[in-house]
Amino acid sequence: MKPAPFEYLAPDSLSAVVEIMSENGDDAKLLAGGQSLIPAMNFRLVQPMLLIDLNKVSELDYVISNENGELRIGAMTRQRRLETDPTIARQAPLIAETMPHVAHPQIRNRGTIGGSLVHADPAAELPVIMVALDGRLLVRSNSGERWISSSSCFQGIFTTDIKPEEVLIEVAIPPMAPRTGWSFVEFARRKGDYALIGVAAVITLDNSGHCIHARLVYLNAGDTPIEAQQAAAVLINEKLSPALYREAAEVADAAIEPTANIHASVPYLRHLSRVLTVRALDQAATRAMQKIQ
Ligand SMILES: Cc1cc2nc3c(=O)[nH]c(=O)nc-3n(C[C@H](O)[C@H](O)[C@H](O)COP(=O)(O)OP(=O)(O)OC[C@H]3O[C@@H](n4cnc5c(N)ncnc54)[C@H](O)[C@@H]3O)c2cc1C
């Protein structure tokens, strides 16, 4: 199918984009990489009156580390750059390591961090990683700017706290604490497919090897990224071990709500989740242990 008729604008500054959005609100859609929006328009699931192309707004394409060690990523930064940028690899290796799981190189060459986060597909990797890393999202409209925490941003399937007239401009990731390890694992039928289920783990240890922070966030296990807080709590103040990973995986089972599909039943998805949780915790904890002097 072809999309319904629409008007097209390609401004070259963020201020112009914000102005146009304030005038058109619900009738307009922003075009980033187009890897989700254009198929949706072709199927006429989305029929904007006006398409505002962000691809000339070069001021939204950047990766910087500020003086506090916080990583700032512009919304139009391509997914391929998230995979290859040395600053990201150094400061948020969980992002760099996860990106090869997102679609195929051709799609990552066009797709952006902002587009993936605003699209808010429960099967997408980037929203899960943002929650795991406690990232924040900066949005701008004619009324000003506001920060949204990643834990409150994702509200349902393809639904975020970002309002129709707001433009996502930046993502901020706090510096990684010392003695922190990370892992992302997922199960997909073929490389590049959306995963059946996946999990991100972040673990911080104290100097004696006890866990002082843990986060487990699941992909495709509910309508949004699912943070299993009670499962993470199992690990706190403990010396980590495979038995504890298995216990956390059992507790996480209560937090997730995977849906059966043509490829997998719910019991199979729950089995995968337990297996992947143990693997992710093992890798994250091993990496954290390696940082203890
Ligand atoms: C075959 C295929 C396989 C894929 N597999 C995966 C996968 O395994 N994992 C995965 O995570 N993704 C996958 N994707 C999706 C891909 O990652 C897309 O790049 C992503 O979902 C959308 O990013 P985009 O930049 O293309 O955004 P677009 O498609 O341009 O936009 C998506 C939505 O975000 C809005 N938007 C974009 N930028 C902004 C902004 N700055 N402010 C406010 N709103 C904005 C748009 O208006 C639109 O509603 C796949 C896509 C395809 C085609």
The ligand as a Tripos MOL2 file, in Angstrom:
@<TRIPOS>MOLECULE
LIG
   53    58     1     0     0
SMALL
NO_CHARGES

@<TRIPOS>ATOM
      1 C1         12.7210   -4.9810    9.3260 C.3       1 LIG1
      2 C2         12.8560   -4.1790   10.5970 C.ar      1 LIG1
      3 C3         13.3470   -4.8330   11.7210 C.ar      1 LIG1
      4 C4         13.4810   -4.1220   12.9110 C.ar      1 LIG1
      5 N1         13.9700   -4.7780   14.0040 N.ar      1 LIG1
      6 C5         14.1090   -4.0990   15.1700 C.ar      1 LIG1
      7 C6         14.6280   -4.7500   16.3330 C.ar      1 LIG1
      8 O1         14.9860   -5.9300   16.3410 O.2       1 LIG1
      9 N2         14.7230   -4.0050   17.4790 N.ar      1 LIG1
     10 C7         14.3450   -2.6860   17.5260 C.ar      1 LIG1
     11 O2         14.4500   -2.0670   18.5740 O.2       1 LIG1
     12 N3         13.8840   -2.0470   16.4210 N.ar      1 LIG1
     13 C8         13.7560   -2.7130   15.2650 C.ar      1 LIG1
     14 N4         13.2820   -2.0590   14.1700 N.ar      1 LIG1
     15 C9         12.8710   -0.6440   14.3000 C.3       1 LIG1
     16 C10        14.0590    0.3000   14.1210 C.3       1 LIG1
     17 O3         14.9410    0.2070   15.2260 O.3       1 LIG1
     18 C11        13.6260    1.7620   13.9760 C.3       1 LIG1
     19 O4         14.7530    2.4540   13.6300 O.3       1 LIG1
     20 C12        13.0320    2.4440   15.2030 C.3       1 LIG1
     21 O5         11.9510    1.7940   15.7660 O.3       1 LIG1
     22 C13        12.4980    3.8160   14.8420 C.3       1 LIG1
     23 O6         13.5290    4.7110   14.6480 O.3       1 LIG1
     24 P1         13.5060    5.7210   13.4570 P.3       1 LIG1
     25 O7         14.6120    6.6860   13.7050 O.co2     1 LIG1
     26 O8         13.4840    5.0040   12.1760 O.co2     1 LIG1
     27 O9         12.1170    6.5110   13.7440 O.3       1 LIG1
     28 P2         10.8900    6.8290   12.7760 P.3       1 LIG1
     29 O10        10.3710    5.5900   12.1640 O.co2     1 LIG1
     30 O11        11.2410    7.9530   11.8670 O.co2     1 LIG1
     31 O12         9.8590    7.3930   13.8760 O.3       1 LIG1
     32 C14         9.2880    6.5440   14.8430 C.3       1 LIG1
     33 C15         8.3300    7.3550   15.7140 C.3       1 LIG1
     34 O13         9.0490    8.2590   16.5490 O.3       1 LIG1
     35 C16         8.6350    9.6180   16.3070 C.3       1 LIG1
     36 N5          9.8350   10.4330   16.4520 N.ar      1 LIG1
     37 C17        11.0140   10.2070   15.8200 C.ar      1 LIG1
     38 N6         11.9370   11.0790   16.2750 N.ar      1 LIG1
     39 C18        11.3120   11.8630   17.1780 C.ar      1 LIG1
     40 C19        11.7470   12.9430   18.0210 C.ar      1 LIG1
     41 N7         13.0170   13.3850   17.9980 N.pl3     1 LIG1
     42 N8         10.8500   13.5240   18.8610 N.ar      1 LIG1
     43 C20         9.5580   13.0750   18.9010 C.ar      1 LIG1
     44 N9          9.0930   12.0710   18.1280 N.ar      1 LIG1
     45 C21         9.9740   11.4610   17.3000 C.ar      1 LIG1
     46 C22         8.0270    9.6020   14.9140 C.3       1 LIG1
     47 O14         7.1080   10.6760   14.7340 O.3       1 LIG1
     48 C23         7.3580    8.2430   14.9040 C.3       1 LIG1
     49 O15         6.1420    8.3050   15.6020 O.3       1 LIG1
     50 C24        13.1310   -2.7360   12.9540 C.ar      1 LIG1
     51 C25        12.6640   -2.0890   11.8070 C.ar      1 LIG1
     52 C26        12.5280   -2.8050   10.6440 C.ar      1 LIG1
     53 C27        12.0320   -2.0670    9.4220 C.3       1 LIG1
@<TRIPOS>BOND
     1     1     2 1
     2     2     3 ar
     3     2    52 ar
     4     3     4 ar
     5     4     5 ar
     6     4    50 ar
     7     5     6 ar
     8     6     7 ar
     9     6    13 1
    10     7     8 2
    11     7     9 ar
    12     9    10 ar
    13    10    11 2
    14    10    12 ar
    15    12    13 ar
    16    13    14 ar
    17    14    15 1
    18    14    50 ar
    19    15    16 1
    20    16    17 1
    21    16    18 1
    22    18    19 1
    23    18    20 1
    24    20    21 1
    25    20    22 1
    26    22    23 1
    27    23    24 1
    28    24    25 2
    29    24    26 1
    30    24    27 1
    31    27    28 1
    32    28    29 2
    33    28    30 1
    34    28    31 1
    35    31    32 1
    36    32    33 1
    37    33    34 1
    38    33    48 1
    39    34    35 1
    40    35    36 1
    41    35    46 1
    42    36    37 ar
    43    36    45 ar
    44    37    38 ar
    45    38    39 ar
    46    39    40 ar
    47    39    45 ar
    48    40    41 1
    49    40    42 ar
    50    42    43 ar
    51    43    44 ar
    52    44    45 ar
    53    46    47 1
    54    46    48 1
    55    48    49 1
    56    50    51 ar
    57    51    52 ar
    58    52    53 1
@<TRIPOS>SUBSTRUCTURE
     1 LIG1         1 GROUP 0 **** ****
